[in-house]
Each structure stands twice: as C-alpha cells, then as structure tokens.
Amino acid sequence: MELGPIFRAMLKAKAGYILIALQIAVTMTIMVNAIAIMQEKNDAIARESGMDEANTFAFSSTSFEPDADMRSLVEEDLDTIRNLPGVRSAVASNSYPLRQGGWSEGLQLEPDANSSDSIGSAIYFVDEHGVDSFGATIIDGQNFTPNQVSFKDPESNTWPAYGIVTEALAKELFPEEQTSVVGKTIYLGDNDPINIVAVIDRLQAPWQSWTGVERSMLIPQRRLGTYQTYIVRTEPGYRDELMPQVEELLANSNKGRIIRSMTTMDHVRMRAYLDESAMVTMLTFIVTLLVIITGLGIVGLASFNVSRRTRQIGIRRALGANKFAIMRYFMVENFIVSSVGIATGGILAVLLNILMVNAFGLQPLSWYVIPIAMLVLWLVGQIAVAGPARRASNITPAIATRSG
C-alpha cells in the first residue's frame, strides 16, 4: 500500500489536511457530548411515573360558592365517578406525578432533628382508593383502611399518623435496612410521627426535574378547599369515552362550580418534558448539521486534491495503476486524516464531558458512545470521499498527459 507517497503528498499541503482534521475533532467533541446529553434527556422522558398513564385522566373542580359543603360535594363527586361503568378507581388529591405543582415536606428519623438532615418527599393526600387510583403497586404492608382516612381540621396542624412511602423513599430513609420498613416511625412537619403502613413500588413527585423525583408519600387525609383535583383510573379502552361523560355529569350536578383542566396523563407527560424534548430535537439538528458540514469539507478537500493531481493520476494510470488503486489512494488518505481528527476529538470529548459532569452534574459518558461516534465519522468520511475518488479513478492516461 502506498503509505509513503500519501504521507509525502500530505506534508506538501499540510494546511488543508490540518483544517479538516480539526473540523472532524470539533465535530467529534460536540457530537459525543450532545449524544450523552440526549441520552440523559431521553432516559428522563422514558422514566415510568408509577401511574397507569394509558388509562388515567385528571381534572379540577373549583367551587365559587363561599358556603359550599365541600365534604359532601367531594363525596358525591367520587361516588358518581366510581359508579360509572368503565371506571376502575377515583380519588381526590392535591396533585399527581408530573403535574409541576404539589406539596413537599422534610422527613426525619428523630423528633426535633436538625432540618438540614431531613429528606424531602412529595406528599399526596388521598383516601383508601389512592393507591389503586394512581396505579401503584404495594410491595410490602397493607393499604390504608377507611377508618384511617381523616378530614383536615382547619383549626389543627396535626398530621395523620399513617403513611405509605415509595420504595425509593424507604431506601433513602433507611439505607441500611435489609428487612421491612413497615411499622417504622418517621417524623414530618412539626415533629408529627408517621407510622409507615406500606411501601409502593414507584410514584414520582410532581416535579420531573427534581433530584428526589422518586421520593413520594401518600397521606390518608382529605383537604377540603374550594379547589379539588380528581384522578380517575379507567379500565383499558374507556378513558377517552369517560372523560367528556364525567365532565358533563359533574358540571350538571352542581352549577356552583367549574369543571376544567380535563387532561390525560399522556398529555401531562408531554407537557412536563417539553423542555427535554426540545433540547433533544435541537441537539439532533446541531449534530446532523455538523456531520453534514464535515462531510462537505471532506468532499471539498478531496475534490481539490483530485483536480490538483490530475496529471499525476494520469501518469499512474499510464504506468498500470487500475481504478481500484486510484480510489484506494484517496480512501486511505481520508482514513488517515479522519483518524487523526477522531483521536483528537475523542480526547477532547472526554475532557469536555469531565468538565460538564463536574460543572452541571451530568451523567458521565457511557462507554459505547465514543466508539459509535468514531465509527459514524469514519463512515461519513469514507462516503464523502467516495465521489471524488471515483472521479479520480475515471481519469484516463490520455487526458492526464495533455493537462499541464
């Protein structure tokens, strides 16, 4: 293989090759770290919320009657909804996963503990139908019983004595516990004791970007404000049919309130991850554009070299070089330049990723990202140079000897 002539030719016109190698290195650096960010965002978007999202919808009810009996209204609403054909369960709560607004509290293992040692948790106020309505699964312990569910006393700040925690929250609270945490006591708010009666597999917090998004706790209490949020879980295939039906029934049952914000969990997820989806789209466009520009740069350099070496190529053809040998010359030349750029870019990509991990808390690169990016850029380089190399191989000895 003609490595010697290739290196000597490259040394005579170093500037063009250095520029293309630098372009490939920059593309490699940006491409690898963009893929790492996209991978992290896609992983976040794909996280399970813990809900039966495909069969769940939510809406709000706002009463504008100052003297409304909210306890009776909520109980009537839930009774109406739960008795509809196709409804599996329904609950009134303060919020739900990915909603972007909710309630959080610090939890502690000891009363009067330092607040800096508390562990933050999302709080969902529910009744005994909460677990089933959210679609969570109890993996240890027992669900709330009806007599454990209380109504918030406006004159008291006392919390209920029971709670159901997610597995992630249980592990955060009791990292060394190897058996069950059911029956253990934690402290919330003004040192109110909460007895853990069950652990559920997963139920995310309302804030998808929160570092404690997997930490949630269900509290058996109804808070009877004029604004109520309802979560309805249906049997498979009934969700879209029941949404307008529920809205019409509740709107007609009480003219002193407004039913609004009827939404599916699919739509809630889409809205929650709009920023992440937009970033993935933007980075995909940037990476694609960079790869195209890099490919065009390789095409331009190769085309220039072909036109500059027309006579030299013709002489080689006259001396017996076949078309494959001419194409191979340019393909090997491009492979060398690409390899230098890719190797440099790989080092820069790792250094940039370390800086980004330390500065922004991003996840480190997965081991396979750099090899995949290297293969992609090598392939792009070979595809880009194939056209000019083919044109070079078609130069005839007669045309070459007449040129120059």
N, C-alpha and C positions, 0 to 999 in steps of 0.2 A: 504494500500500500504506500502511496506517495506522500508520506507524512512530512518528509524533508522539504520537498517543493512547496507544500501547503504552508508550513511554518515560515519559510523564507519569503513567500508571497505576502503573508500576513504582516511580517515585520516591515515590509516596504511601504505599507499603507496602514499604519497602526491606528490612526485616529478613528476611522470608521468602525473598525472592529471593537475598539475600546468603548465607543459610544453605544454600540449595540449590546455589548456585554453589560454595561452599566444599566441600560434600559431593561434588560432581562432581569438584572439583580433587583432593581427597584420594583419591577412587576412581581417578582417572586416574593419580596418582602411584604408588599402590600397585600398580595393575593393570599398568602399563608395566614396572615393575621386577620384579614377580612373573613376568611373561611372559618377561623376559630371563633370570631365574634358571631357570625351567622349560625354556627353550630350551637353556641351557647344560647342564642335567642330562640332558635328552633326547639331546643330541648325545653326551654321555659314554656314556649307556646304549647308544646305537646304534653306538659305535665297534667296528670289527672287531678281534678279538683276534689274528688271524693264523692261527687254527686252523680246521680243518674241523669246526666245532662241531656241526653237524647229525648227523655220523657218528662222533663221538668220545665215548668214556667213559673214566673213570679209576677206580682203586680202590687200596687199600693192602693190603699183606701184612705182618703182624707176627709174627715168629718168637719163641717163648718157650723155644726150646731153646738153652742157652748155647753149646753146641759145634757148632751147625749150620754146615754148609759153605755159606755164603751165596753164594759164587761159583757153585757147582754148582746151587744152588736157583734163583738168578735165571736162569741159562742154560736150565735145564729149563723154568721157567715161560714164558720168552719163546719157546722152541722150541714148546711146547704151544700157546700162543696164536697164534703166527704160522702154524701149520699148520692152523688151523681154517678151514673154508670160510666165506667172507664177510669174513675179516679181511684188511685191506689192509696194515697195519703195526702194530707194537707196540714200545714202548721202556720201559725202567726209567729213571726220572729222579727228581730231588729234588723237583720241583714242576711247575707248569704255569700258564698265564695265568689270572688272576682268582681264583686259589686262596686268596689272602690270606696265604700264608706261603711263604717261599722263601729264597734266598741272593742276596746282592748284594756287589759288590766295586767299589772305585775303580780306574779305568783311567787310565794316564798315557802320554804320548808319549815320555818320557825316564826312564831309571832314576834313582832317588834324587830324583825331583822332589818339590816341596812337595805334601803331601797335600791342601792346600786347592785345588790346581789339578786334582785328579783329577776324572774324570767317572764318576758312579755308573752301574752296569749290573746288571740281574738276570742271574744265572748259572744255566744249565740244564745239568746233567751228563747226557750222552746217549752213545749209540754211533752207528754209521753209519746206523741206522734213525731217528735223531731227527728229522731234517728232514721226512721223509715221515710219520712218526707224528704230528707236530704239525700237519701240513698246510701248512707254509710252502713258499715257492717261492724257489729260488735264482735270483737275477737277475745274479750275477757270481761267477765262480770255480767250484770243484768241492766236492762233498760230502766228508765225512771218508771215508777208506779204513779197512778193518778193522784194518790194522796201525798206524793212528794212535790207535786206542782203547786206553786203558790202564786198569788197575785201581788204585784208590787204595792206596798203600802207607802203612799206619798209622805207620810209622817215619819217614816223609818228608813235608815240607810243600811239595814241589816240584809245580808245576802242569804240565799238558801243554803242549806247545809250539805247539798249534794252537787256532784258534778261528773260529767263524762268527758274524758280527755282523749285527744288523738294519740296514736302510738308515738309520733314524733315528740309531742309534748311530754309524754310519760318518760321517754328516754332522756330528754333534756333535764327534767326534774330529778330523775333517779338514775343517773348514768351507770351506777354500779349495781343496780338491782337486777338479779338474774331470774327472779321468780315474778309473781304477780304484784302489781302496784294497787290492785283493787283493795279498798279498805284503808289505804293510807290517807293521811290528812295533809292538806296544803292550806296556805293562808292567802287570802285575797283582800284587796282594798284596805280597810281599816282593821286589818288582822282578823278578818272573819274566817273561821275554819270551814273548809270544804272537804267533805269526805268523797273520795273517788269511788264511784259505784260501778264504773265500766270503762273500758278502753275501746275506741273505734279505730279502724284501720287507717282512715285518712279523711280529713275535711279541711280544706285550705281556708286561710284567712281571706277577708275581702280585698286585701291589697296584694296584688300579684308580684310587685317588686320588693316587698318587704322580705328581709332576710329570714324572718320567722314565719314565712307563709304557711308552713305545715303545722304550726302550733295553734290549736284551737281547743276551746272547751265549751260544752253545752251546759247551760244552767236551767233548771226546771222552774222557770218563772215567766209570767206574762206581764208585760209593761203596758198599761192601758192608756196610752196617749191618744190624741185625735188622729195621729198618723200611724197607720198599721201596714206592715209588709206581710204578704202571704206567699208561701211557697207551696206549689201544688205538683205532686208527682202522679203521673198517669200510668195506666197500663200501656204497653208498647202500641204505637199507632193511633192513640187517642189524643195526643197533645194538641195538635192543630185544630182538631174538631172541638175540643173543650174550651179553648181559650176564649173565643167570642161568646160561647154559651155561658161561661162563668161571668164574664164581664156584663152581659145583659141581665142575668139573674140578680147579681148583686146591685147593679145600678137601679133596677126596678124595685128591689126590696127595701131600699131606703133612699129617698130623694134628698136627704140632708147630707149627702157625702158625694165625693167624686172618686170614681174608679179610673186609675190611669197607670201609665208606665207598664203596661202589659208587655212582657218580653219573654223570650225563650232563653234558656241557658246557653244555647249555641250563639245567640246574638250577644249575650253578656260576655262570653269568652272572646268573641271577635272584637268588641269594644275595648275590653281590658288589655288586649295585646295589639292594639293599633300601632303604638309606637314601635314595638318589637317587629311587627310585620313590615312596617315602613322602612325600618333600618335594614332588614334582610333584603328587601327589594332594592333599596338604594345601593347597598354593598354589592349585590349581584350585578347591578348595572355597571358599577365602577370597575369591578373585576373583569367583566366581559369586555368593557371598553379598553381597559389596559392591555388585555391579551390581544385584542384586535389591533391596537396601535403597535404593540410589539411585533406582531406578525407582519404588519405592513412595513415596519422598519427593516425587518429581515428581508422581505421581498425587495425593498428599495436597494439595500446594500448588495444583495446577490445580483440584481439586475444591472447595477452599476458595474460590478466586477465582471459580469459576462460581457458587457459592451466594451469594457476596458481591455479585456483579454481575448477579443475575437480572433486576432491574428495568432496568438499563442495557442488557442484551442484548435484553430485550423491546422497549425503545424503538427500538433499532437495527433489529430485525425489522420493527417498525411503520413505520419510515421507509424500508423497502425492502431492507434487507440480507438476502441469501439465506443458506442454511445453510452453503454453502461459505465465505462471507466470515467468518461467526462462527467456524468451525473454523480457518480460516487465521489469524485473530487470535491464538488460543491457541497454535497451532503455531509461529507466528513468535515470539511471546513466549517460548516454551520454547526455541526455537533460539537466541535472544539470550542467555538465561541460561546455557544449555548451553555456548555458545561462550566466554563469559567464564570459566566453570569449567574447560573443557577447555584453553583457552590458559594459564590459571594453572597447571593441573595438568601441562601439558606442560613448562613451565619448571621446576617443582618436580621433575618426574620426571628431567629431565636432570641437575639439580644433585645429586639423591639418587644417581643412577647414578654420577656422577663420584666422590662420596664412597665409594660401595661398591667401585668399581674400585680406588681408592687404598687403602682400608682392608682389603679382603678379597681382592683380586686377581681379581675377577670380570671377565668379558669386557665391553667397552663395548656399549651398546645397538646393535642392528642398525638400520640407517636406516629400515626399514619398520615397526618396532614402533609408534612413536608415531602415524604416520598411520593405521594399522589400529585402534589403540586409540581415536583420535579419531572415526573413522567408527562404531565399535561404540557409543560413548557417545552420539553424535548420534542414531544409530538407536534406541537404548534410550530416549532422551529423547522422541523423536517417537512411538514406540509407547506409552510411558507416558502421554503427554498426549492421545493419540487418543481414549481413552474419555471423559474429562471434556469434551473439545472436542466430541465427538459429542452428549453430553447437553446441552451449552450450545446447540448448533445446533438442538436439538429444542424449545427453549423457544418457546412461542407468544406473540404480542403480547398476547393477552387475559389470559393468566396473569400476564405480567410487569406489566401495568398495574394489576392487582388487588393485587400484592405491595407491601409497604412502605406 
